[in-house]
């Protein structure tokens, strides 16, 4: 059984999609980051960085419970546990990991900063807004070019797509019109139509 600690953010949605896609049994534990639940001592024992998501697998690789934090690490762990959505062929595997890291190092931080300065900052800072919206649009351009060559970021549907989709799902938050990036729009529509993705994205969190 997977004990899944999360909240309704893009990073929190990523493992949720993977859990639904793989069919692994799991229990969801909401961690209300708006109320500071991520800083409670019991949760810090699970994730010392006080972020969501995190998991505890009661049946780790050696048969003992295993804790995993950081959304990218969780996706890789679940892919290796199930043998799904991460290629075993070395060339294809590194391609999937490249695009996963593209999300972890680029899309997540940059889209997140755009969200903050456009929606949450206590004062309007035009320089910051311009900087992060411009970089967000550049990243959309990278994705659009890639998705003009292949159906999915790693060629076939993988954890790289699961990691990226929840961030793109907030395209209105960072002032992007998907029709400007037709290949991304096609990819987005196809992933949104997957039943497992729809189930994961439909979950509301309360605690």
Buried (B, 14 or more C-beta within 10 A) or exposed (E): EBBBBBBBBBBBBBBBBBBBBBEBEBEBBBBBBEEEBBEEEEBEEBBEEBBBBBBBBEEBEEEEEBBBBBBBBBBBBBBEBBEBBBBEEEEBBEBBBEBBEBBBEBBBEBBBBBBBBBEEEEEEEEEBBEBBBEBBBEBBEBBBEBBEEEBBBBBBBBBBBBBBBBBBBBBEBBEBEBEEBEBBBBBBEBBEEBEBBEBBBEBEBEE
